[in-house]
Amino acid sequence: MRADSMDPAAHQLARDYYDEVAPDYDRSMRREGDLIDRREKELLQLTLGDLSGRRVLDFGCGTGRISLFHRRQGAAEVVGVDVSPRMIDMARAKLAGTDAAAGVEFRVFEPAAVVAPSGEAAEPFDVVTSLEVLEYFAEPAEFFATLSRHVAPGGHVVFDFLNRHHLPCRLKSYLSRQWRESGLRLHSLGDVHRMCAAADLDVLTTSGVFMSLLPLSIHAKLPLLGTRWSSVERVLDRSTLLRRVLSYRVLVAAQKRA
């Protein structure tokens, strides 16, 4: 996995930010991110189904929440890579002593590094997932080229993106100093379709993640808007228009052309 496909400045910003938040990352996910985590895993299960016997690459694995989920879904081998050494340390600590340890490996990647420790080209994976990563790429086409390069023909790619048409998300991109300094980028589904096609990826399905115009913090505090919101999202997601304007993130499943 070549990290040099990520803009060097963005690579360093992402590393510094996630190294800093790593100690509190899982705790913050439980406070507010649990709504997104639950929805993402629900959609991954619906999209990918049983992963028995399949090799999975989790590109931008963080503390390993999605990597470990893939293993619980039956994946024979899961490789998680991330720019943040501290996030990888936490992922490895979480993995230690569990039944999943034999089938999961976490690695830090550097510019010009590859997934294969030997330095040889890695065998393509059956599935590649990458959540909360695309926004860090100054050249988003390189993100799709990276995913496409590491998935086998006929294999599946699942990723998400910050939705340009979600008004609170767009406002935050202008008003949040952290977002501006991080250079986070928003995208539209039309842009994503075009870049997938250029990378030999055919979009299969799209789904809304956290479909609301209210802040995530409000949902986390109110039971009706918290744990029960997933059932509301399933209804809202049936509408293409509502998915377009209400989704904070959009999750996309694609297939590599044979």
C-alpha positions as CSV (number, residue, x, y, z in Angstrom):
1,M,0.0,0.0,0.0
2,R,1.8,3.1,-1.1
3,A,1.1,6.0,1.2
4,D,2.7,8.4,-1.3
5,S,-0.7,8.4,-3.1
6,M,-1.8,10.7,-0.2
7,D,-0.6,14.3,-0.4
8,P,2.5,14.5,2.0
9,A,1.1,17.5,3.9
10,A,-2.3,15.8,4.3
11,H,-0.5,12.6,5.3
12,Q,1.4,14.4,8.1
13,L,-1.7,16.3,9.2
14,A,-3.7,13.1,9.5
15,R,-0.9,11.4,11.4
16,D,-0.4,14.2,13.9
17,Y,-4.2,14.6,14.5
18,Y,-4.9,10.9,15.0
19,D,-1.7,10.4,17.1
20,E,-3.1,13.2,19.4
21,V,-6.6,11.9,19.7
22,A,-5.7,8.2,19.8
23,P,-5.9,7.8,23.6
24,D,-9.5,9.2,23.7
25,Y,-10.7,7.9,20.3
26,D,-12.6,4.9,21.3
27,R,-14.2,6.7,24.2
28,S,-15.3,9.5,21.9
29,M,-16.8,7.0,19.6
30,R,-18.9,5.6,22.4
31,R,-20.1,9.0,23.3
32,E,-21.2,10.3,19.9
33,G,-19.7,8.2,17.2
34,D,-21.7,5.1,18.2
35,L,-24.6,6.2,16.0
36,I,-22.3,6.3,13.0
37,D,-20.5,3.1,14.0
38,R,-23.7,1.1,14.3
39,R,-25.0,2.3,11.0
40,E,-21.7,1.7,9.2
41,K,-21.5,-1.9,10.5
42,E,-25.1,-2.5,9.6
43,L,-24.5,-1.4,6.0
44,L,-21.2,-3.3,5.7
45,Q,-23.0,-6.5,6.8
46,L,-25.8,-5.9,4.3
47,T,-23.4,-5.0,1.5
48,L,-20.7,-7.6,2.0
49,G,-22.5,-10.4,3.8
50,D,-20.6,-13.5,4.9
51,L,-16.9,-12.9,4.5
52,S,-15.8,-16.5,5.1
53,G,-12.6,-17.4,3.3
54,R,-12.1,-13.8,2.0
55,R,-9.0,-11.6,2.4
56,V,-9.8,-8.0,3.5
57,L,-7.8,-4.8,3.5
58,D,-9.0,-2.1,5.9
59,F,-7.3,1.1,4.5
60,G,-7.3,3.7,7.3
61,C,-8.2,1.2,10.1
62,G,-7.7,3.5,13.1
63,T,-8.0,1.5,16.3
64,G,-9.3,-1.5,14.4
65,R,-13.0,-1.3,14.9
66,I,-13.9,-2.2,11.3
67,S,-11.0,-4.6,10.9
68,L,-12.2,-6.6,13.9
69,F,-15.7,-6.5,12.7
70,H,-14.6,-8.0,9.4
71,R,-12.9,-10.8,11.3
72,R,-16.1,-11.5,13.3
73,Q,-18.0,-11.6,10.0
74,G,-15.8,-14.6,9.0
75,A,-12.9,-13.0,7.0
76,A,-10.0,-15.5,6.7
77,E,-7.4,-12.7,6.8
78,V,-7.7,-9.0,7.6
79,V,-4.9,-6.4,7.2
80,G,-5.5,-3.0,8.7
81,V,-3.2,-0.1,7.8
82,D,-3.1,3.4,9.1
83,V,-0.9,6.5,9.1
84,S,-1.0,6.9,12.9
85,P,1.4,4.7,14.9
86,R,-0.5,5.4,18.1
87,M,-3.8,4.3,16.5
88,I,-2.1,1.1,15.3
89,D,-0.6,0.5,18.8
90,M,-4.2,0.7,20.2
91,A,-5.5,-1.6,17.6
92,R,-2.8,-4.2,18.4
93,A,-3.5,-3.9,22.1
94,K,-7.2,-4.4,21.4
95,L,-6.3,-7.5,19.3
96,A,-4.0,-9.1,21.8
97,G,-5.3,-12.2,23.5
98,T,-8.5,-12.4,21.4
99,D,-9.6,-15.2,19.1
100,A,-9.2,-12.9,16.2
101,A,-5.4,-12.5,16.7
102,A,-4.5,-15.3,14.3
103,G,-6.3,-13.7,11.4
104,V,-5.7,-9.9,11.8
105,E,-2.6,-7.9,11.3
106,F,-2.2,-4.1,11.8
107,R,0.6,-2.1,10.1
108,V,1.7,1.5,10.0
109,F,2.4,2.7,6.5
110,E,4.9,5.3,5.4
111,P,5.5,7.1,2.1
112,A,6.8,4.6,-0.4
113,A,5.8,1.7,1.9
114,V,3.8,-1.3,0.7
115,V,1.4,-3.7,2.4
116,A,3.7,-6.6,1.9
117,P,6.4,-6.5,4.6
118,S,8.9,-8.2,2.3
119,G,8.7,-5.2,0.0
120,E,7.2,-7.4,-2.8
121,A,3.9,-6.4,-4.4
122,A,1.0,-7.6,-2.2
123,E,-1.5,-10.1,-3.6
124,P,-4.8,-8.3,-4.3
125,F,-7.5,-8.5,-1.7
126,D,-11.0,-9.8,-2.2
127,V,-12.5,-6.8,-0.3
128,V,-11.1,-3.4,0.4
129,T,-12.8,-1.1,2.9
130,S,-11.9,2.5,3.7
131,L,-14.0,4.6,6.0
132,E,-13.4,8.3,6.9
133,V,-10.3,8.5,4.6
134,L,-11.2,10.0,1.3
135,E,-11.5,13.5,2.8
136,Y,-7.8,13.6,3.5
137,F,-6.7,13.2,-0.2
138,A,-5.8,16.4,-2.0
139,E,-6.1,14.4,-5.2
140,P,-9.2,12.2,-4.6
141,A,-8.6,10.3,-7.9
142,E,-5.5,8.8,-6.3
143,F,-7.6,7.5,-3.4
144,F,-9.7,5.5,-5.9
145,A,-6.6,4.3,-7.8
146,T,-5.2,3.1,-4.5
147,L,-8.3,1.1,-3.6
148,S,-8.6,-0.3,-7.2
149,R,-4.9,-1.3,-7.3
150,H,-5.3,-3.5,-4.1
151,V,-8.6,-5.3,-4.9
152,A,-8.8,-8.3,-7.2
153,P,-10.9,-8.1,-10.4
154,G,-14.5,-8.8,-9.4
155,G,-13.7,-7.9,-5.8
156,H,-15.6,-5.3,-3.8
157,V,-14.6,-1.9,-2.5
158,V,-16.6,-0.1,0.2
159,F,-15.8,3.5,1.2
160,D,-17.6,6.6,2.4
161,F,-17.3,10.4,1.9
162,L,-18.3,13.6,3.5
163,N,-21.4,14.8,1.7
164,R,-21.1,18.2,0.0
165,H,-24.9,18.6,-0.2
166,H,-25.4,18.1,3.6
167,L,-25.9,21.7,4.8
168,P,-24.5,21.3,8.4
169,C,-21.5,19.4,7.0
170,R,-20.9,22.2,4.5
171,L,-21.2,24.9,7.1
172,K,-18.8,23.0,9.4
173,S,-16.2,22.9,6.6
174,Y,-16.3,26.7,6.5
175,L,-16.7,27.5,10.2
176,S,-14.6,24.8,12.0
177,R,-11.0,25.8,12.4
178,Q,-10.0,22.2,12.9
179,W,-11.7,21.2,9.6
180,R,-10.1,24.1,7.7
181,E,-6.6,23.4,9.1
182,S,-7.0,19.7,8.3
183,G,-8.0,20.5,4.8
184,L,-10.9,18.0,4.9
185,R,-12.6,17.8,1.5
186,L,-16.3,17.2,0.8
187,H,-17.6,15.4,-2.3
188,S,-20.8,14.8,-4.2
189,L,-22.1,11.5,-5.4
190,G,-21.7,12.6,-9.0
191,D,-18.0,13.3,-8.4
192,V,-17.6,9.9,-6.8
193,H,-19.3,8.1,-9.7
194,R,-16.9,9.7,-12.2
195,M,-13.8,8.9,-10.2
196,C,-14.8,5.3,-9.6
197,A,-15.4,4.8,-13.3
198,A,-11.9,6.2,-14.0
199,A,-10.5,3.7,-11.6
200,D,-12.3,0.7,-13.1
201,L,-14.8,0.5,-10.2
202,D,-18.5,0.2,-10.9
203,V,-20.8,1.6,-8.2
204,L,-23.3,-0.9,-7.0
205,T,-25.1,0.7,-4.1
206,T,-25.1,4.0,-2.1
207,S,-26.5,4.4,1.5
208,G,-26.8,7.4,3.9
209,V,-24.8,7.4,7.1
210,F,-26.2,9.6,9.9
211,M,-29.2,11.1,8.0
212,S,-30.2,14.2,9.9
213,L,-29.9,18.0,9.8
214,L,-29.4,18.1,13.6
215,P,-25.9,17.9,15.2
216,L,-24.6,14.5,16.1
217,S,-24.2,15.6,19.7
218,I,-28.0,16.3,20.1
219,H,-28.8,12.8,18.8
220,A,-26.3,11.3,21.3
221,K,-28.0,13.0,24.2
222,L,-31.7,12.3,23.3
223,P,-32.8,8.6,23.4
224,L,-35.4,9.1,20.7
225,L,-32.8,10.6,18.4
226,G,-30.1,8.2,19.6
227,T,-30.4,4.5,19.7
228,R,-33.7,4.5,17.8
229,W,-32.5,6.6,15.0
230,S,-31.2,3.7,12.9
231,S,-34.7,2.5,12.2
232,V,-35.6,6.1,11.0
233,E,-32.6,6.2,8.8
234,R,-33.6,3.0,7.1
235,V,-36.8,4.6,6.0
236,L,-35.2,7.9,5.0
237,D,-32.6,6.1,3.0
238,R,-35.2,4.7,0.6
239,S,-35.4,8.1,-1.0
240,T,-32.6,9.2,-3.3
241,L,-33.4,12.8,-2.7
242,L,-33.4,12.5,1.1
243,R,-30.2,10.5,1.0
244,R,-28.6,13.3,-1.1
245,V,-29.5,16.2,1.3
246,L,-29.7,14.5,4.7
247,S,-26.7,12.2,4.7
248,Y,-23.7,13.5,6.7
249,R,-21.7,10.7,5.1
250,V,-22.6,8.5,2.1
251,L,-21.3,4.9,2.1
252,V,-20.6,3.5,-1.4
253,A,-20.1,-0.1,-2.5
254,A,-18.4,-0.7,-5.8
255,Q,-16.9,-3.7,-7.7
256,K,-13.6,-3.9,-9.6
257,R,-14.1,-4.7,-13.3
258,A,-13.0,-8.1,-14.3
